[in-house]
Amino acid sequence: MIYDINLAIDYDYKAASDRARTLVRLLPSDRAGEQRMLRSALKISPRPDERREERDFFGNWTTTAVWHGPIDALHLTLNLRVERLAPGR
């Protein structure tokens, strides 16, 4: 079975930060014989000055975003397609 997942997260802060760093863990992991991610798109606004995507110790995708200047809001939009596999497939 194929799932299309759309998620939007908005943060609005009372005061702008001096600078910011966030670690995002939103992408599902591929699990042999259970599920696999077919495509994904993570949009971050405002656009970070630095962005790094990597796998953690457990094989999960993480995204680190860094802003060198002040931000007073953060908007994340995730669109992905995941295939859930039948048992024994």
HELIX and SHEET records of a PDB file:
SHEET    1   A 3 ILE A   2  ASP A  12  0                                        
SHEET    2   A 3 ALA A  73  ARG A  84 -1                                        
SHEET    3   A 3 GLN A  35  SER A  45 -1                                        
SHEET    1   B 3 ALA A  20  VAL A  24  0                                        
SHEET    2   B 3 TRP A  61  TRP A  67 -1                                        
SHEET    3   B 3 GLU A  50  ARG A  55 -1                                        
END                                                                             
